């Protein structure tokens, strides 16, 4: 006679880790599906959108799995021609910050992304020769530009320290809470990432800024309340 071993706990559900893994896989698949329909005129724009979308999904997963605020930071040092508005990475709040009294962030070493050649995030008072540039073709961060700068030290031992001083680097950031929702300073307006094809031009003070010409060379990611994401092509932006 064959004996079948019955599950001692037939009502056992999924663990939190199993659910998070399923959500992460679904997010990646949705991202790839969205990218497959991307009809951008620029190959590099499509690559940028895919890379940043992967960064968004990873930041969301880290925030939900760790139970800690997670941020996508974008270099905002206009004197750094290689990284300015092109370099991004993920950082997660250090649990020991509340004990030490020093705001420190853990660096995800695998999350470093540099946008493809000639592609920049659209931010910091853009320069454009196109009078019909999209009225909403601009990044919306989790902190307004009028707030104090978000300054971080260079990474050391896998951490960055939030501090003001020599060697600190200025960043823009998107903040993701433990529910996996990216936060906006002006709800119901939600954060948005816009990136476009352009070139760097020097200012009178020696700083650099991206210059954009073709209004169709733009793409983006629009965040929605409760965690939704919309992939944007140039025709999805508002032109007055």
N, C-alpha and C positions, 0 to 999 in steps of 0.2 A: 504494500500500500504506500502511495506517495503522500507524504505530509507536506502541506503548504504552510510556510511560516507566515503568520499574520502580523501586520504592523501593530506593535503594542500601543501606538498612539495614532490612530487613523485620522485624527483631527488636527495633526500637526500642520501649522501654516508655514509661510515663508519667513525666514529671518530678515532682519533689517539689512544685513549685508547683501543677501540675495536680491532683495528689492532694489537696492542701490545699483547693483551690477546690471539688473534688467533695465533700469531707467537710463543708465549710462549707455548701454548698447542701443536702446531705442533712440536716444539723443543723437548718437553718431550716425545711425541709419537715416534719421530724418534730415540730418545735416548733409549727408551724401546725396540724398534724394533731391534736396533743395538745390544743391550745387549742380546736379546733373541737368537741371533746367535753366541754369544761369546762361543768359544770352548776351553777356557783356561784350562790348566791342574790343576789349583788351584782354589778352590771355593772362597778363599779370594781375589784372583786377580780379579775375576769377580765382586765381591762385591765392591772392590775398584774402578774399572772402572765405575760402575754404580753410585756410590756416587760422584765421581769427575765429571762425565758427568752432573749430576744434578746441581753441583756447577757452571759449565761452563754456562749452560743455564740460571741460575739465575743471574749470573754476567752480562751476555749479556742483559737480560731483564732490570736490574737495570740501566745499562749504557744508554740504549736507552730511558727508561721512564724518567730518571732524567736529561738527557742531560749533565751528568758529567762523567769524567773518573772513571772507576771502576776497582779494582784490586783483583785478587786472590792471597793471600799471603801464603807462606809456610815457616814454622819455619826453620831457618838455624843455630840455636845455637847448636853446637855439644856437648855442656856440658849438654844439657837437654835430657836425655835418653827417656823420655816419648813423647816429641813433635818433636824432631829433625827429619826433613824430613818425618814426618808423620802427622803433624797438619796443617790444612789449614782453611782459612776463607775469607770472602769477605769484602772489605772496599770500600767506595765511597768518593771521594773528597768533603770536606766541602765547601759549597758555600761561607762561611765567611772567608776562608783562605786568599783571596786576600785583604780583608779589614783589618784583624788582622795582616797580615804579617807573621803569623805562619802557616806552612803547617800542617793542621789537616785532619783526615780521619774519616768518620762516620763508625761505626762497625755495620754490619748486624748480630744481635744476633742469628738469626735462621740458619746461614750459616756455623756454626762451624763443621768441619769434621775431624775425626782422622782415618787414614787408618787402616784396620784390622790387627790383630796380624801377625807379621813376614813380613809385606809388607812396603816397603819404596820407596819414590821417588828416582830415580837414578840420583845422582848429587854429586857435590863437590869432584871430583876425586875419583871415586869408586874403591873399592878393589874387585878383582875377581880372583878366582882360575881357571877360564875358559878362556883359551887363545883365544877361538873363540867367545867371547862375542860380541854381535852386535855392529858394528861400529857406528850405530846411536841410540844405546840403552841408551840415556842420555837425560835428560830434557834440553830443550832450552827455556830460560826465556826471558822476555821482556827487560831485562838489562843484559849486559854481566858481567861475574864474575870479569872482570878487572875494572869495574866502581866502584864508591864509594858504600859502603854498604848501603842498605836500612834499616835504624834503626828506630824502633817505640817504643813508650812508652807502658806500659801496658794500657789496656782500662780503661777509667774513664768517667762516665756519657755518655757512648755510643760513645766515641771518642778515637782515638789514635793520639798522636802528633809525627810528624817526627822530631827526635832530636838525637843528639849524647851526651851520658852522662851515668852516673851510672844508671843501671836499664833498659837501652834500649836493645831491642831484635833485632837480625839480621834476616831479611827475604829475601827470593827470591820472585819474583812476576811475574804474567802475567797481562798485562795491556789491558783493553778493551775500545775502544773509543766509542763515542756516536752513531756511525753507527753499533755497535755490532761486530766489527772486533778486534781480538786480535793482538797486535802489536809485531813486531820482530825488534831487533836492527840491523839485517843484512838481509834486504829484498833482493832477493826473498825468502831466507830461512825464514821459519815460525816457531813460537813457537811450542813446543811439550812437552807433559807430558809423561814420562816413569816411570813405577813403577814395582818393582820386589820383589820376595820372597828372603829373606836373613836373616842375623843376625847382631847384633851390636858387634863390636870388639873395644877394647881400643887401642889408639895409645900411642907412647912413651911419648907424652906430656900430657897424661891424657884425651885427647878428644876422642870422639867416632865417628865411621864411619861404615856405613852398608857394609857388605861383601856378595857378590852374587856368587853362584856356578853354578846352573843349568841354562843354557842359554834359556831353554824353559819356565822358570817361570818368564815371563815378559809380560806385556801388556802396552798399551799406547793410547793416544789421540793425533792425528796429526791435527793441525790447517791449514786451507787453506786460500788463499787470498779471499777476499769478504765474509768471514764468514763461509766457509765450514768446516766440521769436518770429519775426518776419524778415525774409531775405529780400533785399531791395536792389533792383536794377535802375538804370537812369530814368526810365519812364515812370517809376514809382515815386520820384521826388516831385516837389511842387515848384512849378515855374510860373512866375507872374508875367 
